């Protein structure tokens, strides 16, 4: 730490002497800005190869040897060991895009890196960073307005889910699960439409749970209209399947009350031990009888219970599940229309949840089991049950499904789409460049730099597909100018046409606008930082 001391000169004016100043490194002006730009570009260049349907995955190895393989931008940045402060801002940018939109986490970072790269060229020309930042902000507004102009409306109709499925397929095109592309997109759309409120145009993600289990193949993934719990019945001799179930959802434990910490119970004779055992037995019986008297045919308990209570539950014919976590308890209560009961005395028939069936399913030759609760009265609570060959595939499938769910959710909230494959970026770049020709101030340079940065997205798509980036981009730009068709983009999958409308490559308008605006805001912030001090190792 540095320590400041005040020394006064002959006129009484203070002189500030900073201890340890020789160990500090200071960058000011354009040198500081270029240092920030370099850090941000290095992070963006890492993610650039993961963009698009042919983008490559990254293998992340943690300090304790855990391996993660993904091409999700937010996940990659979250797991990276980033030290530079500006690079950390890019991590937060990707995370905010993920939190707000759920999709486009790679594209927003690549765009921010491209904007900073073009800003460096303008700095070298002597343009003030504030003029660059203001020009970028104005260009971003122009691009956003152009996106509104070229967007097409895809009304969300429960009777025609095809547009939603095509949008989800676009999101999943770059993911590891694209070999069961259509199936995963349909599951995502069914899940969102099951919980969507089309009147208020809102989707409650709390009602959608994503569970995964290693084993099987991705094609075994299915949508359960109910709840899947990674537990089994507490006793091996309890029935494996129940019909027309009435469920008691308990957050109280099957055990006798324990003495408080200030008291203790000493057992010194056999008679005292037998009396204590009898008391415990009577307490267990009373608890079980209270649950049965309420009409419950299944007890789901948040806490555990010992073997004696477990055996008693079996004798009384009351199947039970123990150690069910808090989120799962809440999800079960929502699905079954049950109430969570904190004390046995409060359990009444009105507080019981109902379900058509509760069954225990096992997987392959292993003893792994899970409970599936189906036929619930609240059909809006659903679970996506993902299978995969190993844990990495299951985890990546969960992240991919999250992106697909978010993209469909965005269309429910705002039913306008633009065309993907870089088509929207190329169209915005042409519009911003045309706008620059009408500006007579210095901001026209920032406009043209912004247009060039937008073209980095389609160039990265072409490059990751093995195409010639410059030739492909030039061809698409010239065709958009000639025909006026804003749906022309990069043919990443070799479909033989550049028309993304024909290929059904759709993206949410809200997602695309958010990418441009968030990236511009971050770049504007970085361009305004012109002083940086770092303490070198060995300083105080």
Secondary structure by P-SEA (a helix, b strand, c coil): cbbbbbbbccccbbbbbbcccccbbbbccaaaaaaaaaaaaaaaaaacccccccbbbbbbbcccccccccccaaaaaaacccccaaaaaaaaaaaaaaaacccaaaaaaaaaaaaaaaaaaaaaacccaaaaaaaaaaaaaaaaaaaaaaccccccccccaaaaaaaaaaaacccccccaaaaaaaaaaaaaaacccccccccccccbbbbbbcccccccbbbbcbbbbccccccccccccccbbbbbbcccccccccccccbbbbbccaaaaaaaaaaaaaaaaaaaaaaaaacccbbbbcccccaaaaaaaaaacccccccccaaaaaaaaaaacccccccccccccccbbbbcbbbbbbcccccbbbbbbcccccccbbbbccccccaaaaaaaaaaaaaaaaaaaaaaaccbbbbccaaaaaaaaaaaaaaaaaccccaaaaaaaaaaaaaaaaaaaaaaacccaaaaaaaaaaaaaaccccccccccccccccccccccccccaaaaaaaaaaaaaaaaaaaaccbbbbbccccc
